[in-house]
């Protein structure tokens, strides 16, 4: 009987760490795979224009998210854009903050003749806000059209 209890105790000690490891793996943050909000095809952004896009960003699993933006200018070597992200604690259409949004100013130069893009990667501290929304993308260029716009986000590890 004493040997049976010892064997059962040993088996329990071997099973508990395995259960803890699988439980912690289920609770871990998503890693490495960015979520694409806008895929860089021929999605032109006209001269001095703001597009309303209202694309949701789920920030429920982390308090910091990484944002990647890439664009290619046409007719000029520069890209000047502004992205506005609204915050919310609920995912309702009327629950987004319009008073103090997160604004990302994006400016860069490249050689447009080669088809090269300009890109920016940055972190956004979202704190307790569980939902974000990329609401507008605006071009501040007076000459160039911006194309091949890509916007992705991922979670800070």
N, C-alpha and C positions, 0 to 999 in steps of 0.2 A: 504494500500500500504506500509506504514511504517513497519507494522508487517511482511509482506511478505519479505521485504528487510532484516529485522533482522533475520528471519528464514533462508533465503538463506545464509547470512553471517555466521550464526552459523553452518550450514551444511558444508560450505566451510572450516571453522576452524577445523571441525572434520575429513574431508577427507584429507586435506593437510598433517597432521602428518602421516597418514596411508600410503600415497603415498611416503613420504620421507623414512619411514621405509622400504618399499618394495624395493625402489630404492637402498638404502644403503645395503640391504641384497644381492642384485644382484651383487654389486661391492665388497663384502667382499672376503677375501682370503679363499681358501679351508682349511678345518680344520680337523685334526685328522686322516684322512685316508691316510696312506702312499702308495706311488706308488712303486710297486715291479719291479726292473730291472732284478734281478736274483733270482729265487725261489730256496730255499735250498733243492733240491733233491740230487741225487747221481751225482752231477756235479763236478767231480774230477779236481783238478788243480795239475798237475804233479810237481815233484821235479825240482826246479830252472828253471822254465818255465814262459814265459809271453804270455798270451792269448790276442789277439786283439778281442774286443767285440763290440765297437762302438755303444753303447746304448744311445739314446737321453734323456736328462733331460730338461724338459720345466720349465724355471725359470722366466717366464714372469709376474707372479703375486706377486713375493716377492723378496726382495733383500738379503734375508738370507734363505738358505734351510738346513734342517737337514738330515744327512746321517746316516744310520744304516747299519753295516756290521757284519755278523756272519759267523763263519766257524768252522769245526770240523777237528782236525788232525787225521791222521791214522799212526800208527807205531811210533809215537812220541807224546810228550805232549805239543808241541809248534806249534804256527802258526805265521809265519812272511810273510807278504804280502805287496805289494805296489799297490795302485790304482791310475791311472792317469786320470784326468778329464780336457778336453780342453774347452776353452771358445769361445763364438761367439756372434756377434750381429745379425747374420742372420742364418737361418737354412739350409745352403747349405753345400754340401759335402766338398767344398774347403774353406769354411769360418771359420774354427776353428783354434785357436791360437796353434801353435806347439812350440813356443819359451818359453813361461812362463806358462805352465800348472799348475793346482792345483794337488799336489801330497799328498795322504794320506798314511802314513806309519802305518801299522797295525801289532802289535806284542802282543802276549799273550800266557799264558800257562794254561793248564787244565789237567785233568786226562783222557787221551784218552781211557782208558779201560772202562770207564763208559759211553762213548758216549757223554760226555758233550761238549758244544761248547764254543768258545771264541767270545766275541762280543765287538763292539766299536760303540759309538754314538757320533757324532760331528756336529758342525754347520759350514757351508761354507758361507762366505760373497761373494755374486756374484755381488753386485752393479748394474751397468747398463747393464751387460751382460745378455741377455734374453734367451740365449740357452747355454746349457752345453752338453758335451758328455763324458760318461765313455768310454774311448778309450781302456785302457789296464788294466789287472789284472795280477800281477806277483807274483809268489811264490819265496821266498828266502830261503826256507827250503832245506837243502841238504840231509835229510833223509826221511822226512814225505811227504805224499801226503795229500792235503787238500781237504775235501769234504763237502757236505751240505752247500755250500756257498750261503749266502743270502745278497743281496744289495737292500736297500730300500731308498727312499727319501720322504720328506714331507716339507711342508712350515712352516716357523717360524711364530707364531701368534703374 
